[in-house]
Structures are given as C-alpha cells and as structure tokens.
C-alpha cells in the first residue's frame, strides 16, 4: 500500500483567490519566552486544498456540518472519457478541467464527489451548477499525476469540523495498492 499526499502546504502570504484576504501564519508564543510554541492562523474556508459544499454557492444548500465524515472519503477514479463509476465513487480530474459537457455528464450520473487538480481552476458557473445538484467538490489537489490512471484507489479529504460552514481546508490523501 502507498499513501499519496494530495495537499498543498499552507504558508504565510500564500496565493489566494483575487479579492480574498491574505493568509497569515504568525508566531504568537515562543518556547524560550512562554514555555511553548504557538501560531495563529488567519485564513478562509476556501484556501489551498479545500472542500466546497452546496452552501458555498446555494442559499439553502447543505452546510458542512450537514454531512457525515464518510461523505468526504471513499473509492475514487481518475476521470477520463468513458470512465465507469457509480454514486459511491468519487472522480478526480487530474489531466483536464471540468467543462460544460463533462458537468452535464456528472449531473446525469452523479459521482460521490469530484476533485480538481491544482493545475486547473473551476469555472464559477460550472462550480455553482455542481453544487446546486449536491455534488461536493475538492479543489487544489496536488500530486494527482501519481494516482493510477486506471483502476480504483481510496481517497480521503478530511475537513475541519466548522459549524454552519460553506467549506473547509482539508488534508487530502489517497491510498493506492501496490
């Protein structure tokens, strides 16, 4: 078994979506002075590798705490034309973005979740369309080129437990056989 980390590292003043507040990771206590190290984080719920739930773009959409943790993990496959999947399987977009044609395929046969490589950016209308239809999405997944192009692997995208949230940064990884 092999574990593949799919998570972007959070850093002070990392790139953010235009108009979003800057990321701040500041040391506020030091071991030599207070007897412990402590950092303060200032970040949004849609930073780095993160999860989107319907409430992000749908007024009456499901919020993060409306889901059980198992909604954010399970069997997954890399998307390619003709890939076979069911509603218990997630789809990871490693080598292509989700365009309007693919979005309509996803609406017709909903996957458990979708994940988008950090190489791509969601078109806002497509992201909203998927969320309106209850398709949870992960963004900014790294190392997707290390995932098996064919076959199934186990995906995990664990959010923080944030009450009433529209999304969350996640620690994402895949467990691959072999």
Backbone as numpy.savetxt, mean C-alpha at the origin, in Angstrom:
# Nx Ny Nz CAx CAy CAz Cx Cy Cz
11.92 -20.69 2.00 11.07 -19.51 2.00 11.96 -18.27 2.00
11.55 -17.26 1.26 12.29 -16.01 1.14 11.33 -14.86 1.47
11.82 -13.89 2.25 11.04 -12.68 2.56 11.57 -11.54 1.71
10.69 -10.85 1.01 11.06 -9.69 0.19 10.41 -8.46 0.80
11.23 -7.52 1.25 10.74 -6.27 1.81 10.25 -5.39 0.67
9.02 -4.92 0.76 8.41 -4.11 -0.29 8.19 -2.65 0.16
8.86 -2.24 1.24 8.59 -0.97 1.90 9.65 0.09 1.64
9.21 1.29 1.28 10.12 2.44 1.20 10.55 2.85 2.61
11.78 3.25 2.77 12.28 3.73 4.06 11.79 5.16 4.28
11.29 5.44 5.49 10.86 6.79 5.84 12.08 7.60 6.26
12.22 8.80 5.70 13.35 9.67 6.03 12.86 11.10 6.25
13.62 11.84 7.03 13.35 13.26 7.28 13.34 14.01 5.94
12.30 14.76 5.69 12.14 15.57 4.48 12.15 14.76 3.19
11.65 13.52 3.24 11.55 12.71 2.02 10.53 13.34 1.08
10.51 12.93 -0.16 9.56 13.46 -1.14 8.13 13.15 -0.71
7.25 14.11 -0.93 5.83 13.95 -0.62 5.02 14.36 -1.84
3.75 13.99 -1.84 2.84 14.39 -2.90 2.77 15.93 -2.90
2.81 16.57 -4.08 2.78 18.04 -4.13 1.62 18.62 -3.31
1.96 19.53 -2.41 0.96 20.18 -1.56 0.80 19.55 -0.20
1.30 18.32 -0.03 1.22 17.67 1.28 2.30 18.24 2.21
2.08 18.17 3.53 3.09 18.67 4.47 4.36 17.83 4.42
5.46 18.48 4.76 6.76 17.82 4.79 6.81 16.75 5.89
7.62 15.74 5.66 7.88 14.70 6.65 8.95 15.23 7.60
8.68 15.06 8.89 9.68 15.43 9.89 9.91 14.24 10.81
11.17 13.86 10.94 11.58 12.84 11.89 12.68 13.50 12.72
12.31 13.88 13.93 13.18 14.71 14.76 13.50 14.01 16.07
14.77 14.04 16.44 15.18 13.49 17.74 14.80 14.50 18.82
13.98 14.05 19.79 13.56 14.97 20.85 14.12 14.58 22.22
14.64 13.38 22.34 15.33 12.95 23.56 16.58 12.20 23.15
17.61 12.32 23.98 18.87 11.64 23.71 19.26 10.78 24.90
19.86 9.65 24.60 20.28 8.72 25.63 21.21 9.40 26.65
22.15 10.21 26.18 23.12 10.85 27.07 22.47 11.88 27.99
21.38 12.51 27.56 20.75 13.56 28.34 19.57 13.05 29.17
18.60 12.38 28.54 17.38 11.94 29.24 17.43 10.47 29.68
18.40 9.72 29.17 18.48 8.31 29.52 17.80 7.40 28.51
17.27 7.95 27.42 16.65 7.18 26.34 16.66 8.01 25.06
16.55 7.32 23.94 16.42 7.98 22.65 14.94 7.99 22.26
14.48 9.10 21.67 13.09 9.21 21.26 13.00 10.14 20.07
12.26 9.70 19.05 12.03 10.53 17.86 10.55 10.86 17.74
10.29 12.03 17.20 8.93 12.46 16.91 8.72 12.40 15.41
7.60 11.80 15.00 7.26 11.69 13.59 6.12 12.65 13.25
6.27 13.38 12.16 5.19 14.18 11.61 5.05 13.74 10.16
3.93 13.08 9.87 3.72 12.55 8.53 2.23 12.38 8.28
1.89 12.18 7.02 0.49 11.98 6.65 0.19 10.48 6.56
-1.07 10.16 6.40 -1.48 8.76 6.30 -1.19 8.18 4.92
-0.77 9.01 3.97 -0.49 8.55 2.60 0.94 8.88 2.22
1.85 8.37 3.01 3.26 8.65 2.84 4.03 7.37 2.60
5.02 7.43 1.72 5.84 6.25 1.47 4.98 5.09 1.03
5.33 3.89 1.45 4.51 2.72 1.17 3.29 2.81 2.06
2.11 2.88 1.43 0.90 3.12 2.22 -0.31 2.42 1.62
-1.36 2.42 2.41 -2.62 1.77 2.08 -3.70 2.83 1.92
-4.56 2.65 0.91 -5.73 3.51 0.71 -6.99 2.69 0.93
-7.89 3.21 1.74 -9.21 2.59 1.90 -10.24 3.56 1.34
-11.46 3.11 1.05 -12.44 3.95 0.36 -12.64 5.35 0.95
-12.61 5.50 2.26 -12.84 6.81 2.87 -11.84 7.88 2.39
-10.74 7.46 1.83 -9.74 8.39 1.28 -10.35 9.28 0.20
-11.28 8.72 -0.60 -11.85 9.49 -1.71 -13.36 9.35 -1.84
-13.99 8.65 -0.90 -15.44 8.41 -0.96 -16.05 8.85 0.37
-16.95 9.81 0.33 -17.50 10.43 1.55 -18.03 9.41 2.56
-18.78 8.43 2.10 -19.34 7.44 3.02 -18.61 6.10 2.92
-17.37 6.13 2.42 -16.60 4.91 2.23 -16.12 4.30 3.54
-15.79 3.03 3.46 -15.28 2.33 4.64 -13.96 2.95 5.11
-13.84 3.06 6.42 -12.62 3.60 7.04 -11.70 2.44 7.41
-10.47 2.78 7.71 -9.46 1.77 8.03 -9.92 0.82 9.12
-10.51 1.35 10.17 -10.91 0.50 11.29 -12.19 -0.28 11.03
-12.78 -0.14 9.83 -13.92 -0.98 9.44 -13.45 -2.34 8.90
-12.15 -2.48 8.70 -11.58 -3.70 8.13 -10.90 -4.53 9.21
-10.93 -5.85 9.03 -10.12 -6.71 9.88 -8.72 -6.77 9.26
-7.75 -7.07 10.08 -6.36 -7.07 9.64 -6.13 -8.01 8.46
-6.87 -9.10 8.38 -6.64 -10.05 7.29 -7.03 -9.50 5.91
-7.72 -8.37 5.87 -8.06 -7.75 4.58 -6.82 -7.23 3.86
-5.72 -7.06 4.59 -4.52 -6.45 4.06 -3.39 -7.45 3.82
-3.75 -8.72 3.75 -2.75 -9.75 3.52 -3.40 -10.95 2.85
-2.57 -11.75 2.23 -3.08 -12.97 1.62 -2.36 -13.30 0.33
-2.85 -14.31 -0.36 -2.21 -14.69 -1.62 -2.30 -13.56 -2.63
-1.24 -13.44 -3.42 -1.18 -12.38 -4.44 -0.42 -12.88 -5.66
-0.64 -12.18 -6.76 0.04 -12.48 -8.02 0.46 -11.18 -8.67
1.48 -11.25 -9.51 1.85 -10.12 -10.34 0.83 -10.03 -11.48
0.33 -8.82 -11.74 -0.64 -8.62 -12.82 0.07 -8.72 -14.17
-0.53 -9.45 -15.07 -0.17 -9.46 -16.49 -1.44 -9.78 -17.25
-1.47 -9.47 -18.54 -2.65 -9.76 -19.35 -3.01 -11.24 -19.22
-4.26 -11.52 -18.92 -4.74 -12.89 -18.83 -4.48 -13.58 -17.50
-3.96 -12.87 -16.52 -3.69 -13.51 -15.21 -5.00 -14.03 -14.62
-4.95 -15.22 -14.06 -6.11 -15.82 -13.41 -6.06 -15.51 -11.92
-7.17 -15.00 -11.37 -7.25 -14.68 -9.95 -8.71 -14.72 -9.52
-8.93 -14.68 -8.21 -10.29 -14.60 -7.68 -10.33 -13.53 -6.59
-11.47 -13.39 -5.92 -11.66 -12.32 -4.93 -10.83 -12.52 -3.66
-10.18 -13.66 -3.51 -9.33 -13.90 -2.35 -7.86 -13.61 -2.66
-7.58 -13.18 -3.89 -6.21 -12.98 -4.35 -5.97 -11.51 -4.66
-4.84 -10.98 -4.17 -4.44 -9.62 -4.49 -3.64 -9.58 -5.78
-3.61 -8.43 -6.43 -2.84 -8.24 -7.65 -1.83 -7.12 -7.44
-0.57 -7.41 -7.74 0.50 -6.42 -7.62 0.90 -5.98 -9.03
0.92 -4.68 -9.25 1.30 -4.10 -10.54 2.75 -3.69 -10.46
3.61 -4.53 -11.03 5.04 -4.34 -10.94 5.63 -3.66 -12.17
5.15 -4.06 -13.35 5.77 -3.58 -14.59 4.87 -2.66 -15.41
3.68 -2.38 -14.90 2.79 -1.47 -15.61 1.85 -0.79 -14.63
1.33 0.35 -15.05 0.39 1.10 -14.24 -1.03 0.56 -14.49
-1.95 0.99 -13.68 -3.35 0.62 -13.86 -4.00 1.71 -14.72
-4.34 1.36 -15.94 -5.00 2.32 -16.82 -6.52 2.08 -16.78
-7.27 2.85 -17.54 -8.74 2.76 -17.51 -9.23 1.37 -17.94
-8.59 0.79 -18.95 -9.01 -0.54 -19.42 -8.81 -1.59 -18.32
-7.66 -1.56 -17.69 -7.38 -2.52 -16.61 -8.31 -2.26 -15.43
-8.57 -1.00 -15.11 -9.46 -0.67 -13.98 -10.83 -1.30 -14.20
-11.34 -1.27 -15.41 -12.66 -1.86 -15.67 -12.64 -3.38 -15.55
-11.52 -3.99 -15.90 -11.36 -5.43 -15.69 -11.41 -5.72 -14.19
-10.74 -4.88 -13.40 -10.72 -5.06 -11.95 -12.10 -4.87 -11.33
-12.89 -3.96 -11.88 -14.24 -3.75 -11.37 -15.14 -4.94 -11.68
-14.89 -5.56 -12.82 -15.70 -6.71 -13.23 -15.38 -7.95 -12.39
-14.13 -8.15 -12.09 -13.68 -9.30 -11.31 -12.74 -8.77 -10.24
-13.32 -8.38 -9.10 -12.56 -7.68 -8.06 -11.53 -8.58 -7.38
-10.28 -8.11 -7.32 -9.28 -8.80 -6.52 -9.44 -8.42 -5.05
-8.78 -9.12 -4.16 -8.84 -8.80 -2.73 -8.28 -7.41 -2.48
-7.20 -7.06 -3.18 -6.57 -5.75 -3.09 -5.68 -5.58 -4.32
-5.23 -4.36 -4.58 -4.22 -4.12 -5.61 -3.05 -3.39 -4.97
-1.89 -3.60 -5.54 -0.68 -2.91 -5.09 0.05 -2.35 -6.29
0.57 -1.14 -6.14 1.22 -0.45 -7.25 2.68 -0.19 -6.92
3.56 -0.59 -7.84 4.99 -0.36 -7.68 5.28 1.12 -7.50
6.38 1.42 -6.81 6.81 2.81 -6.63 7.25 3.44 -7.95
7.34 2.64 -9.00 7.69 3.15 -10.33 6.53 3.91 -10.98
5.32 3.73 -10.41 4.12 4.31 -11.01 3.36 5.15 -9.99
2.51 6.02 -10.52 1.65 6.87 -9.71 0.21 6.64 -10.17
-0.71 6.45 -9.20 -2.11 6.30 -9.57 -2.63 7.54 -10.28
-3.38 7.35 -11.35 -4.20 8.41 -11.90 -5.32 8.62 -10.88
-5.57 9.86 -10.47 -6.53 10.13 -9.39 -7.93 9.61 -9.69
-8.37 9.72 -10.94 -9.72 9.23 -11.28 -9.80 7.71 -11.19
-8.74 7.03 -11.59 -8.71 5.57 -11.50 -8.65 5.14 -10.04
-7.83 5.81 -9.25 -7.74 5.50 -7.82 -9.12 5.66 -7.16
-9.79 6.76 -7.48 -11.11 7.02 -6.91 -12.12 5.97 -7.37
-12.09 5.60 -8.63 -13.00 4.59 -9.16 -12.83 3.26 -8.42
-11.60 2.83 -8.22 -11.35 1.57 -7.50 -11.87 1.66 -6.06
-11.59 2.78 -5.40 -12.05 2.95 -4.02 -13.58 3.01 -3.94
-14.22 3.64 -4.91 -15.69 3.69 -4.93 -16.29 2.28 -5.01
-15.54 1.37 -5.57 -16.00 -0.02 -5.71 -15.39 -0.94 -4.65
-14.83 -0.33 -3.61 -14.36 -1.10 -2.47 -13.05 -1.83 -2.66
-12.28 -1.47 -3.68 -10.99 -2.12 -3.90 -9.90 -1.35 -3.16
-9.39 -1.96 -2.12 -8.31 -1.39 -1.31 -7.03 -1.39 -2.14
-6.21 -0.35 -1.99 -4.98 -0.28 -2.78 -3.77 0.08 -1.92
-2.63 -0.48 -2.33 -1.34 -0.16 -1.74 -0.55 0.62 -2.77
0.21 1.61 -2.31 1.03 2.41 -3.23 2.48 2.41 -2.78
3.35 2.69 -3.73 4.78 2.84 -3.49 5.44 1.58 -2.95
5.07 0.44 -3.54 5.73 -0.81 -3.19 7.09 -0.86 -3.89
8.13 -1.22 -3.15 9.47 -1.33 -3.73 9.81 -2.80 -3.97
10.86 -3.03 -4.70 11.41 -4.38 -4.93 10.41 -5.34 -5.57
9.41 -4.81 -6.26 8.42 -5.70 -6.89 9.05 -6.52 -8.01
10.20 -6.08 -8.53 10.90 -6.86 -9.55 11.47 -8.16 -8.99
11.53 -8.29 -7.68 12.03 -9.51 -7.04 10.92 -10.54 -6.80
9.68 -10.16 -7.05 8.55 -11.07 -6.87 8.46 -12.00 -8.07
7.94 -13.22 -7.88 7.83 -14.13 -9.02 6.83 -13.61 -10.05
7.25 -13.58 -11.31 6.39 -13.07 -12.39 5.17 -13.95 -12.58
5.31 -15.24 -12.32 4.21 -16.19 -12.44 4.04 -16.90 -11.11
2.86 -17.36 -10.84 2.60 -18.07 -9.60 2.13 -17.15 -8.49
1.90 -17.74 -7.34 1.33 -17.03 -6.20 2.36 -16.89 -5.09
2.29 -15.80 -4.37 3.12 -15.56 -3.18 2.21 -14.97 -2.12
2.68 -14.90 -0.89 1.91 -14.31 0.21 2.32 -12.85 0.38
1.34 -11.96 0.39 1.58 -10.52 0.56 1.06 -10.08 1.92
1.80 -9.18 2.55 1.41 -8.59 3.84 1.63 -7.08 3.75
0.60 -6.30 4.06 0.70 -4.84 4.09 0.03 -4.35 5.37
0.78 -4.30 6.45 0.21 -4.09 7.77 0.13 -2.60 8.12
-1.11 -2.08 8.25 -1.28 -0.66 8.59 -1.21 -0.43 10.10
-1.03 0.82 10.46 -1.17 1.22 11.86 -2.66 1.20 12.21
-2.98 1.00 13.45 -4.38 0.97 13.89 -4.82 2.41 14.20
-5.29 3.12 13.18 -5.66 4.53 13.30 -7.18 4.64 13.20
-7.82 5.11 14.24 -9.28 5.23 14.29 -9.78 6.20 13.23
-10.78 5.78 12.47 -11.45 6.65 11.50 -10.59 7.09 10.34
-9.53 6.36 10.03 -8.57 6.83 9.04 -8.94 6.49 7.60
-8.36 7.25 6.70 -8.50 7.10 5.25 -7.40 6.23 4.66
-6.42 5.88 5.47 -5.30 5.08 5.02 -4.24 5.04 6.09
-3.09 4.48 5.76 -2.00 4.37 6.73 -0.70 4.02 6.03
0.42 4.54 6.54 1.69 3.95 6.12 1.67 2.48 6.53
2.35 1.64 5.74 2.38 0.21 6.05 3.81 -0.31 5.99
4.02 -1.42 6.68 5.21 -2.24 6.45 4.73 -3.37 5.57
5.25 -3.42 4.34 4.81 -4.41 3.36 5.94 -5.37 3.05
5.57 -6.65 2.92 6.55 -7.65 2.53 5.82 -8.81 1.86
6.59 -9.64 1.19 6.05 -10.83 0.55 6.85 -12.04 1.01
6.15 -13.14 1.16 6.78 -14.42 1.47 6.69 -15.27 0.21
7.86 -15.64 -0.29 7.96 -16.37 -1.54 8.59 -17.73 -1.27
8.01 -18.77 -1.83 8.57 -20.12 -1.67 9.83 -20.24 -2.53
10.78 -21.02 -2.02 11.98 -21.30 -2.80 13.19 -20.55 -2.42
